Structures are given as C-alpha cells and as structure tokens.
Amino acid sequence: TKGMDVSFSGLLTHIEQRAPKLLADGSYTREDLCMSLQETIFAMLVEVTERAMAHCDRNDALLVGGVGCNKRLQAMMANMARNRGGTLCAMDANYCIDNGAMIAQAGIFAFQHGYRTDPNGADTSQRFRTDAVDIIWRR
C-alpha cells in the first residue's frame, strides 16, 4: 500500500559517510549517533504502523520480530497506540527472536488449505511484498 514501505539504505549511507568527521571533530559521540539513528528509524516504523492502523480502522497493534524486543521501540509504539485509544501487545522475547517460526506457521496454513510448491520451482526474494500474497486460508 502506498506510504507503507520503508527503506533505511539512504539513511545508513548518509550516517556512514558523515560519522567519521562528526566523531573526529568531537561534535558527537558514537552513542549520540547511534541513538539518533535508532530514534529516526523507530519514528519511521511508528509512523508507518500508525498509518496502517488508520487504513485498517484498528487501534491495537502487535509488535513481534527481533526488533520487537527493543524496549524503546515498544515504548514508542505503546505511546502511539495509547494516543489512538488502543493498546500495544509486545510479545515476550521468547517469541520475538526468529521470524522463521512465523514463516513456518504460514507455510503450515497454506499446506492445510491445499497450496503446494514444487521445490524445483521455488524461489526467494528479499524484496518480496507481503501485501501481494494470496492468503488462501483467510478467504
């Protein structure tokens, strides 16, 4: 959906190019730069999440995945959800580390509903769009 994609490559390139000078002249510490980068990226994630929530007419959010373990991101997401009259469900770290389990569960659901993939024709892409997937078990 338009406005829901995020890319951090330009941001990371910019900080990689500027950091040596900023550190050398004493303008900033590594901690300053890391915190600034984290806050910027998390603000982007919160904004996109809020946009998705508004688009789907929802007030509650579920935060999972490895980055979902970050307490600062959890606080920012919780604040946004609270401001919308909702809540954030931040999973226990035991359930946030590996998205492989979530991918496997999606595979189980697809298999249970008759979807089959020939291993010889299977392919992967890190640019795969999750909004382009036909979710056959939710019809």
N, CA and C of each residue as an Amber inpcrd file, in Angstrom:
protein
   417
   0.8400000  -1.1770000   0.0000000   0.0000000   0.0000000   0.0000000
   0.8830000   1.2370000   0.0000000   0.4710000   2.2110000  -0.7490000
   1.2540000   3.4380000  -0.8730000   1.4930000   4.0610000   0.5010000
   2.7320000   4.4480000   0.7440000   3.0770000   5.0850000   2.0060000
   3.4130000   4.1280000   3.1360000   3.4630000   2.8340000   2.8370000
   3.7300000   1.8550000   3.8850000   5.1160000   1.2340000   3.7810000
   5.8460000   1.5210000   2.7250000   7.1790000   0.9560000   2.5500000
   8.2160000   1.8280000   3.2580000   9.2070000   1.1940000   3.8370000
  10.3190000   1.9300000   4.4370000  11.6230000   1.3850000   3.8760000
  12.5740000   2.2730000   3.7450000  13.9050000   1.8860000   3.3010000
  14.9040000   2.6860000   4.1170000  15.8780000   2.0080000   4.6570000
  16.8580000   2.6720000   5.5060000  18.2120000   2.8180000   4.8300000
  18.3320000   2.3550000   3.5790000  19.6370000   2.3450000   2.9350000
  20.2220000   3.7510000   2.7770000  19.4370000   4.7170000   2.3630000
  19.9400000   6.0850000   2.2190000  20.3400000   6.6870000   3.5430000
  19.5650000   6.3990000   4.5580000  19.8530000   6.8920000   5.8990000
  21.1610000   6.2980000   6.4230000  21.3360000   5.0130000   6.2180000
  22.5550000   4.3550000   6.6780000  23.7790000   4.8190000   5.8920000
  23.6100000   4.9990000   4.5910000  24.7180000   5.5130000   3.7750000
  25.1220000   6.9050000   4.2440000  24.1400000   7.7440000   4.5100000
  24.4130000   9.1110000   4.9630000  25.2070000   9.1120000   6.2720000
  24.7730000   8.3210000   7.2290000  25.4570000   8.3230000   8.5280000
  26.8450000   7.7000000   8.4000000  26.9870000   6.6850000   7.5610000
  28.3110000   6.0890000   7.3430000  29.2840000   7.1070000   6.7420000
  28.8000000   7.9500000   5.8630000  29.6590000   8.9560000   5.2310000
  29.9870000  10.1080000   6.1700000  29.0440000  10.4890000   7.0060000
  29.2270000  11.6450000   7.8730000  29.8590000  11.3110000   9.2230000
  29.6730000  10.1100000   9.7120000  30.1150000   9.7460000  11.0610000
  31.6040000   9.9690000  11.3070000  32.4930000   9.5670000  10.4170000
  33.9230000   9.7440000  10.7160000  34.2880000  11.1970000  11.0470000
  33.7710000  12.1450000  10.2780000  34.0740000  13.5550000  10.5350000
  33.4380000  14.0220000  11.8460000  32.1810000  13.6500000  12.0630000
  31.4790000  14.0730000  13.2800000  32.1390000  13.5160000  14.5350000
  32.6540000  12.3190000  14.4360000  33.3530000  11.7150000  15.5770000
  34.7360000  12.3320000  15.7540000  35.4270000  12.5530000  14.6450000
  36.8010000  13.0840000  14.7050000  36.8560000  14.4870000  15.2850000
  35.8850000  15.3280000  14.9270000  35.9320000  16.7040000  15.4350000
  35.2660000  16.8550000  16.8020000  34.7840000  15.7380000  17.3560000
  34.2150000  15.7690000  18.6990000  32.8080000  16.3320000  18.7850000
  32.1730000  16.5580000  17.6300000  30.8060000  17.0940000  17.6320000
  29.8220000  16.1320000  18.2990000  30.0370000  14.8490000  18.0700000
  29.1340000  13.8270000  18.5890000  29.9320000  12.6170000  19.0350000
  29.3430000  11.8450000  19.9200000  29.9230000  10.5640000  20.3170000
  29.2600000   9.4600000  19.5070000  29.8460000   8.2720000  19.5480000
  29.2150000   7.1180000  18.8880000  27.8210000   6.8890000  19.4640000
  27.7020000   7.0590000  20.7660000  26.4100000   6.8690000  21.4250000
  25.3750000   7.8560000  20.8980000  25.7860000   9.1200000  20.7120000
  24.8740000  10.1300000  20.1700000  24.3640000   9.7250000  18.7920000
  25.2920000   9.3150000  17.9370000  24.9200000   8.9640000  16.5690000
  24.0400000   7.7250000  16.5220000  24.3800000   6.7400000  17.3320000
  23.5760000   5.5130000  17.3630000  22.1660000   5.7870000  17.8800000
  22.0730000   6.5890000  18.9360000  20.7570000   6.9140000  19.4870000
  19.9320000   7.7170000  18.4860000  20.5590000   8.6540000  17.8140000
  19.8550000   9.4650000  16.8170000  19.3450000   8.5920000  15.6720000
  20.1940000   7.6870000  15.2040000  19.8010000   6.7770000  14.1330000
  18.6490000   5.8800000  14.5830000  18.7610000   5.3280000  15.7900000
  17.6950000   4.4750000  16.3180000  16.3880000   5.2430000  16.4250000
  16.4230000   6.4510000  16.9830000  15.1970000   7.2430000  17.1540000
  14.5530000   7.5610000  15.8090000  15.3660000   7.8860000  14.8190000
  14.8400000   8.2080000  13.4910000  14.1720000   6.9930000  12.8660000
  14.8540000   5.8580000  12.9100000  14.2930000   4.6340000  12.3240000
  13.0380000   4.2000000  13.0710000  13.0580000   4.2430000  14.3820000
  11.8780000   3.8480000  15.1480000  10.7170000   4.7860000  14.8880000
  10.9850000   6.0820000  14.7500000   9.9120000   7.0360000  14.4370000
   9.2830000   6.6940000  13.0810000  10.1160000   6.2920000  12.1270000
   9.5930000   5.8820000  10.8180000   8.7060000   4.6490000  10.9630000
   9.1410000   3.6760000  11.7540000   8.3510000   2.4580000  11.9540000
   7.0280000   2.7570000  12.6470000   7.0610000   3.6410000  13.6390000
   5.8310000   4.0070000  14.3470000   4.8690000   4.7170000  13.3950000
   5.3960000   5.6220000  12.5820000   4.5420000   6.3550000  11.6430000
   3.8760000   5.4230000  10.6360000   4.6400000   4.4880000  10.0890000
   4.0760000   3.5470000   9.1240000   3.0460000   2.6420000   9.8010000
   3.3290000   2.2320000  11.0240000   2.3760000   1.3940000  11.7640000
   1.0910000   2.1520000  12.0230000   1.2090000   3.4020000  12.4390000
   0.0020000   4.1970000  12.6890000  -0.8050000   4.3960000  11.4020000
  -0.1230000   4.6090000  10.3010000  -0.8050000   4.7590000   9.0040000
  -1.5540000   3.4740000   8.6550000  -0.9090000   2.3290000   8.8680000
  -1.5590000   1.0410000   8.5900000  -2.7690000   0.8410000   9.4970000
  -2.6230000   1.2070000  10.7630000  -3.7400000   1.0710000  11.7000000
  -4.9190000   1.9360000  11.2730000  -4.6430000   3.1610000  10.8460000
  -5.7060000   4.0530000  10.3880000  -6.3670000   3.4880000   9.1300000
  -5.5450000   2.9590000   8.2240000  -6.0450000   2.3870000   6.9720000
  -6.9730000   1.1980000   7.2380000  -6.6530000   0.4070000   8.2670000
  -7.4300000  -0.7920000   8.6040000  -8.4700000  -0.5330000   9.6920000
  -8.5780000   0.7300000  10.1200000  -9.5200000   1.1130000  11.1830000
  -9.3020000   0.2850000  12.4510000  -8.0410000   0.2270000  12.8900000
  -7.6540000  -0.5060000  14.0990000  -6.9430000   0.4360000  15.0550000
  -7.0120000   0.1160000  16.3330000  -6.3230000   0.9120000  17.3530000
  -5.2830000   0.1130000  18.1180000  -5.2980000  -1.1960000  17.9680000
  -4.3610000  -2.0550000  18.6750000  -3.2990000  -2.5640000  17.7140000
  -2.1120000  -2.8240000  18.2530000  -1.0080000  -3.3190000  17.4280000
  -0.2890000  -4.4450000  18.1490000   0.3090000  -5.3260000  17.3720000
   1.1190000  -6.4250000  17.8730000   2.5300000  -6.2190000  17.3450000
   3.4990000  -6.1800000  18.2390000   4.8970000  -5.9650000  17.8700000
   5.6660000  -7.2600000  18.0740000   6.2080000  -7.8030000  16.9770000
   6.9480000  -9.0630000  17.0290000   8.2320000  -8.9260000  16.2270000
   8.9730000  -9.9840000  16.1240000  10.2350000  -9.9800000  15.3870000
  11.3770000  -9.5600000  16.2840000  12.5740000  -9.7130000  15.7930000
  13.7630000  -9.3910000  16.5840000  13.7730000  -7.9700000  17.0900000
  13.4300000  -7.0150000  16.2210000  13.4330000  -5.6130000  16.6370000
  12.3280000  -5.3520000  17.6680000  11.3300000  -6.2110000  17.7050000
  10.2450000  -6.0770000  18.6720000  10.6980000  -6.2590000  20.1150000
  11.8940000  -6.7750000  20.3180000  12.4560000  -6.9300000  21.6650000
  12.9630000  -5.6070000  22.2290000  13.1550000  -4.6130000  21.3800000
  13.7290000  -3.3440000  21.8190000  12.7280000  -2.5760000  22.6770000
  13.1080000  -2.2950000  23.9090000  12.2180000  -1.6210000  24.8670000
  11.8520000  -0.2140000  24.4120000  12.7710000   0.4880000  23.7650000
  12.4720000   1.8410000  23.2850000  11.4120000   1.7980000  22.1940000
  11.5330000   0.8790000  21.2560000  10.5200000   0.7550000  20.2110000
   9.1790000   0.3670000  20.8260000   9.2120000  -0.5320000  21.7920000
   7.9690000  -0.9050000  22.4630000   7.3060000   0.3080000  23.1090000
   8.0960000   1.1600000  23.7570000   7.5490000   2.3530000  24.4090000
   6.9550000   3.3160000  23.3820000   7.6680000   3.5200000  22.2680000
   7.1690000   4.4310000  21.2340000   5.8820000   3.9080000  20.6040000
   5.8330000   2.6090000  20.3250000   4.6290000   2.0110000  19.7410000
   3.4630000   2.0480000  20.7350000   3.7560000   1.7780000  22.0040000
   2.7060000   1.8030000  23.0290000   2.1270000   3.2000000  23.1640000
   2.9750000   4.2110000  23.1310000   2.5140000   5.5930000  23.2260000
   1.6090000   5.9400000  22.0440000   2.0080000   5.5460000  20.8450000
   1.1940000   5.8030000  19.6600000  -0.1530000   5.1020000  19.7690000
  -0.1430000   3.8380000  20.1520000  -1.3960000   3.0890000  20.2790000
  -2.2930000   3.7070000  21.3560000  -1.7010000   4.0850000  22.4670000
  -2.4580000   4.7150000  23.5520000  -3.1000000   6.0160000  23.0830000
  -2.3730000   6.8060000  22.3060000  -2.9170000   8.0550000  21.7740000
  -4.0770000   7.8240000  20.8170000  -4.1460000   6.6390000  20.2430000
  -5.2540000   6.2760000  19.3500000  -6.3880000   5.5980000  20.1160000
  -6.2360000   5.4620000  21.4350000  -7.2510000   4.7850000  22.2340000
  -7.1110000   3.2810000  22.2190000  -5.9340000   2.8010000  21.8440000
  -5.7140000   1.3580000  21.7590000  -4.5900000   0.9020000  22.6610000
  -4.1230000  -0.2930000  22.3980000  -3.0350000  -0.8630000  23.1910000
  -2.0150000  -1.5230000  22.2660000  -0.8290000  -1.6840000  22.7980000
   0.2200000  -2.4220000  22.1030000   0.4060000  -3.7470000  22.8100000
   0.4650000  -4.8060000  22.0530000   0.8040000  -6.1140000  22.5920000
   2.2380000  -6.3900000  22.1390000   3.1690000  -6.2590000  23.0540000
   4.5740000  -6.5470000  22.7590000   4.8640000  -7.9430000  23.2950000
   5.2630000  -8.8160000  22.4050000   5.4770000 -10.2090000  22.7760000
   6.7170000 -10.3740000  23.6480000   6.7060000 -11.4080000  24.4380000
   7.8570000 -11.8240000  25.2260000   9.0050000 -12.1410000  24.2680000
  10.2120000 -11.8590000  24.6830000  11.3860000 -12.0780000  23.8330000
  11.4770000 -13.5140000  23.3150000  10.9260000 -14.4690000  24.0460000
  10.9530000 -15.8630000  23.5850000  10.2230000 -16.0380000  22.2550000
   9.3030000 -15.1340000  21.9530000   8.5080000 -15.2410000  20.7340000
   8.9040000 -14.2150000  19.6770000   9.9000000 -13.4070000  19.9560000
  10.2580000 -12.3230000  19.0400000  11.5390000 -12.5480000  18.2650000
  12.3340000 -13.4830000  18.6410000  13.6730000 -13.5800000  18.0850000
  13.6940000 -14.0460000  16.6370000  12.9600000 -15.0710000  16.2900000
  13.1090000 -15.6950000  14.9840000  11.8020000 -15.6680000  14.2050000
  11.7660000 -14.8950000  13.1240000  10.5780000 -14.8620000  12.2830000
  10.4050000 -16.1570000  11.5090000  11.4050000 -17.0320000  11.5430000
  11.2960000 -18.3170000  10.8670000  10.0950000 -19.1080000  11.3580000
   9.7910000 -19.0150000  12.6450000   8.6300000 -19.7290000  13.1910000
   7.3380000 -19.1880000  12.5920000   7.2720000 -17.8730000  12.4060000
   6.0760000 -17.2750000  11.8130000   5.9490000 -17.6700000  10.3450000
   7.0640000 -17.7140000   9.6420000   7.0540000 -18.1220000   8.2390000
   6.6380000 -19.5860000   8.1290000   7.1510000 -20.4160000   9.0120000
   6.7790000 -21.8320000   9.0190000   5.2900000 -22.0040000   9.2830000
   4.7250000 -21.2230000  10.2140000   3.2940000 -21.3260000  10.5050000
   2.4700000 -20.9340000   9.2830000   2.8900000 -19.9110000   8.5740000
   2.1860000 -19.5260000   7.3470000   2.2470000 -20.6640000   6.3340000
   3.3850000 -21.3400000   6.2580000   3.5190000 -22.4920000   5.3700000
   2.5860000 -23.6290000   5.7580000   2.4520000 -23.8570000   7.0540000
   1.5320000 -24.9000000   7.5390000   0.1020000 -24.5690000   7.1440000
  -0.3110000 -23.3030000   7.3640000  -1.6680000 -22.8920000   6.9880000
  -1.9070000 -23.0890000   5.4940000  -0.9210000 -22.6720000   4.6750000
  -1.0640000 -22.8190000   3.2220000  -1.1880000 -24.2900000   2.8490000
  -0.3470000 -25.1290000   3.4200000  -0.3850000 -26.5690000   3.1370000
  -1.7340000 -27.1610000   3.5330000  -2.2400000 -26.7800000   4.7100000
  -3.5250000 -27.2930000   5.1840000  -4.6820000 -26.9050000   4.2540000
  -4.4960000 -25.8470000   3.5030000  -5.5410000 -25.3870000   2.5940000
  -5.2410000 -25.7300000   1.1350000  -4.3510000 -26.7000000   0.9250000
  -4.1380000 -27.2400000  -0.3970000  -3.0540000 -26.5990000  -1.2380000
  -2.3570000 -25.6110000  -0.7340000  -1.3090000 -24.9690000  -1.5150000
  -0.0670000 -25.8430000  -1.5390000   0.4870000 -26.0430000  -2.7400000
   1.6980000 -26.8400000  -2.8880000   2.6880000 -26.0820000  -3.7650000
   3.9600000 -26.1930000  -3.4430000   5.0270000 -25.5840000  -4.2310000
   6.0030000 -26.6730000  -4.6410000   6.2660000 -26.7460000  -5.9340000
   7.2670000 -27.6760000  -6.4340000   8.6360000 -27.1280000  -6.0160000
   9.4110000 -27.8830000  -5.2390000  10.7130000 -27.3800000  -4.7860000
  11.6080000 -26.9210000  -5.9320000  11.4850000 -27.5380000  -7.1060000
  12.3020000 -27.1340000  -8.2550000  11.9030000 -25.7650000  -8.7950000
  10.6850000 -25.3500000  -8.5120000  10.2160000 -24.0540000  -8.9920000
  10.1710000 -22.9950000  -7.8990000  10.5900000 -23.3670000  -6.6990000
  10.5470000 -22.4240000  -5.5800000  11.6450000 -21.3740000  -5.7310000
  11.3620000 -20.1760000  -5.2670000  12.3110000 -19.0760000  -5.3780000
  12.1720000 -18.1880000  -4.1380000  13.1800000 -17.4170000  -3.8750000
  13.1210000 -16.4770000  -2.7500000  13.5140000 -15.0900000  -3.2210000
  13.0590000 -14.0870000  -2.4820000  13.4080000 -12.7090000  -2.7930000
  13.2950000 -11.8810000  -1.5270000  14.3260000 -11.1100000  -1.2110000
  14.2310000 -10.2460000  -0.0420000  13.3380000  -9.0470000  -0.3370000
  12.9640000  -8.8330000  -1.5750000  12.0800000  -7.7390000  -1.9590000
  10.6340000  -8.2070000  -2.0940000  10.3470000  -9.4000000  -1.5940000
   9.0060000  -9.9700000  -1.6830000   8.0180000  -9.0850000  -0.9360000
   6.9080000  -8.7550000  -1.5630000   5.9020000  -7.8930000  -0.9440000
   4.8480000  -8.7540000  -0.2630000   4.7430000  -8.6210000   1.0290000
   3.7700000  -9.4220000   1.7770000   2.3370000  -9.0670000   1.4160000
   2.0970000  -7.8410000   0.9280000   0.7330000  -7.4710000   0.5580000
   0.3300000  -8.0280000  -0.8120000   1.2480000  -8.7300000  -1.4710000
   0.9500000  -9.3260000  -2.7710000   0.6460000 -10.8180000  -2.6580000
   0.6110000 -11.3310000  -1.4420000   0.3970000 -12.7620000  -1.2190000
  -1.1040000 -13.0710000  -1.1610000  -1.4960000 -14.1370000  -1.8550000
  -2.8740000 -14.6090000  -1.7830000  -3.0130000 -15.4650000  -0.5400000
  -3.6660000 -14.9470000   0.4790000  -3.8200000 -15.6460000   1.7620000
  -5.0390000 -16.5810000   1.6540000  -4.7930000 -17.7810000   1.1810000
  -5.8980000 -18.6890000   0.8800000  -6.6310000 -19.1840000   2.1280000
  -6.0190000 -19.1590000   3.2790000  -6.6830000 -19.6530000   4.4860000
  -7.5410000 -18.5810000   5.1560000  -7.5970000 -17.3730000   4.5810000
  -8.4290000 -16.3140000   5.1730000  -9.5810000 -15.9270000   4.2610000
  -9.8840000 -16.7480000   3.2890000 -10.9780000 -16.4200000   2.3520000
 -12.3170000 -16.5980000   2.9870000
